[in-house]
Amino acid sequence: MSFLGNIFSGVRIFFAGIWLVIRIVLEYFGIITDGNDRTTGIKDLREEYKKANYR
């Protein structure tokens, strides 16, 4: 039983990591926002990119 518990814990952590990556990508492209962009720094990166005026 402990072996199954370890497997399920590992799978849960794996999917939590995948979800974190998906959220960061969606926040980067502005599709979603949680109102607290300081946790990922995505908003600051986008603003710096706009200020640099890359073409």
C-alpha positions as CSV (number, residue, x, y, z in Angstrom):
1,M,0.0,0.0,0.0
2,S,2.9,2.4,0.7
3,F,4.2,1.8,-2.8
4,L,1.0,2.9,-4.4
5,G,0.9,6.0,-2.1
6,N,4.4,6.9,-3.3
7,I,3.4,6.5,-6.9
8,F,0.3,8.7,-6.5
9,S,2.3,11.3,-4.7
10,G,4.9,11.4,-7.5
11,V,2.2,11.7,-10.2
12,R,0.5,14.5,-8.3
13,I,3.8,16.5,-8.0
14,F,4.5,15.8,-11.7
15,F,1.1,17.2,-12.8
16,A,1.5,20.2,-10.4
17,G,4.8,21.0,-12.1
18,I,3.2,20.7,-15.6
19,W,0.3,23.0,-14.5
20,L,2.8,25.6,-13.2
21,V,4.6,25.6,-16.5
22,I,1.3,26.0,-18.4
23,R,0.2,28.9,-16.2
24,I,3.5,30.7,-16.7
25,V,3.2,30.4,-20.5
26,L,-0.4,31.5,-20.5
27,E,0.5,34.5,-18.3
28,Y,3.3,35.4,-20.5
29,F,1.1,35.7,-23.5
30,G,-1.6,37.6,-21.5
31,I,-4.2,34.9,-21.9
32,I,-4.7,34.6,-18.1
33,T,-3.8,36.7,-15.1
34,D,-4.2,36.2,-11.4
35,G,-3.8,39.9,-10.6
36,N,-0.5,39.2,-8.9
37,D,2.1,39.1,-11.6
38,R,5.0,39.7,-9.2
39,T,5.1,36.0,-8.4
40,T,6.3,35.2,-11.9
41,G,7.6,38.5,-13.0
42,I,5.9,38.1,-16.3
43,K,4.3,41.6,-16.4
44,D,7.7,43.2,-15.7
45,L,9.3,41.3,-18.5
46,R,6.6,42.3,-21.0
47,E,6.9,46.0,-20.0
48,E,10.7,45.9,-20.4
49,Y,10.3,44.3,-23.8
50,K,7.9,47.1,-24.9
51,K,10.2,49.8,-23.5
52,A,13.2,48.4,-25.5
53,N,11.1,48.8,-28.7
54,Y,12.5,45.8,-30.4
55,R,11.5,45.3,-34.1
